[in-house]
Structures are given as C-alpha cells and as structure tokens.
Amino acid sequence: MTGMYGTRQWKRLRLAVLYEEAFVCGYCGERADRVDHVVPVRERPDLAYVRSNLKACCRTCNAKRAGARQKELVRIALEGRAPAVRRKW
C-alpha cells in the first residue's frame, strides 16, 4: 500500500492534516512536516485515508514510531508467537 503516498488523494489529505494541526507535531510539539498513521497502513489498509487515523508529526517522531513498531515485530517473532491481527468485520 506504499504506492498510496504518491496519489493526489493522499497529497491533499496530508496537506489538510498539516494545516488543521497548524504544522505542530502531535507527539512532541515541534514543527511537523509529516503525517503519521496512528494505526499503520500495513496493519489496517482500510484506514489509510481515514482522518481520525492521521496525526501531524515531525521527522524525528515519525522515525521513532516506525522504529518502535519494527522492534516490537522482531520481539514477537523471537518469542515465537504471531502478532495480533486486527480483523475487518
């Protein structure tokens, strides 16, 4: 679903989120230049364009969140259990 980031729909939504949140990071308060998916697109592609799943953030916070999620997946894999799958009903 990473191809979505080049679409006109995503670009418009991204700018709308940044303007609505006054270009302020929702995590640390610094200047935001990115939009974060609170629930990652990889887990819930149906929430990719849902405004309530988006938050303005800075580059640092966006990278930290992505890194934290990756570490969680590695830890789960090492424990030998599957990550929780959120089902669409």
C-alpha positions in Angstrom: 0.0 0.0 0.0 3.0 2.3 -0.1 2.0 3.4 -3.6 -0.7 5.4 -2.0 1.8 8.1 -0.9 2.1 9.4 -4.5 -1.6 9.7 -5.1 -3.4 13.0 -5.4 -5.8 11.9 -2.7 -3.0 11.3 -0.2 -1.2 14.6 -1.0 -4.4 16.6 -0.5 -5.2 14.8 2.8 -1.7 15.2 4.0 -1.7 18.9 3.5 -5.2 19.2 5.1 -3.9 17.4 8.2 -0.8 19.6 8.4 -2.9 22.8 8.1 -5.6 21.6 10.5 -2.9 20.8 13.1 -1.0 24.1 12.4 2.2 22.2 11.4 2.7 21.2 15.0 3.8 17.6 15.9 1.1 15.8 17.8 3.8 13.9 19.8 6.4 16.5 20.8 5.1 19.9 19.8 7.9 20.6 17.3 7.3 21.7 13.7 5.6 19.0 11.8 6.4 18.1 8.2 5.0 14.6 8.0 1.7 12.9 8.7 1.7 9.7 10.7 -0.7 6.8 10.5 -1.6 6.1 14.1 -2.5 2.6 13.2 0.0 1.6 10.4 -1.3 1.1 6.9 0.4 -2.3 6.9 -1.9 -3.4 9.7 -5.1 -1.7 8.6 -5.0 -0.6 4.9 -8.7 0.4 5.2 -7.7 3.2 7.5 -5.1 4.7 5.1 -7.3 7.7 4.2 -9.3 8.0 7.4 -8.7 11.4 9.0 -9.1 10.1 12.6 -6.1 7.8 12.0 -3.8 10.6 10.9 -1.7 12.9 13.1 0.8 15.6 12.1 4.3 14.8 13.3 7.9 15.8 12.9 10.6 13.7 11.1 12.1 12.5 14.4 8.9 11.3 16.0 7.8 9.6 12.8 11.1 7.7 12.6 10.9 6.8 16.3 7.4 5.4 15.9 8.4 3.4 12.9 11.5 2.0 14.7 9.5 1.1 17.8 6.9 -0.8 15.7 9.7 -2.7 13.9 11.4 -3.6 17.3 8.0 -4.9 18.6 7.6 -7.1 15.5 11.1 -8.5 15.9 10.5 -9.2 19.6 7.2 -11.0 18.8 9.0 -13.1 16.1 11.7 -14.1 18.6 9.2 -15.1 21.1 7.7 -17.4 18.5 4.2 -16.0 18.5 2.3 -14.3 15.8 1.4 -10.6 16.1 -2.2 -9.8 16.8 -4.2 -9.4 13.6 -6.9 -6.9 13.5 -9.8 -8.3 11.5 -12.3 -6.3 9.4 -15.8 -7.4 10.3 
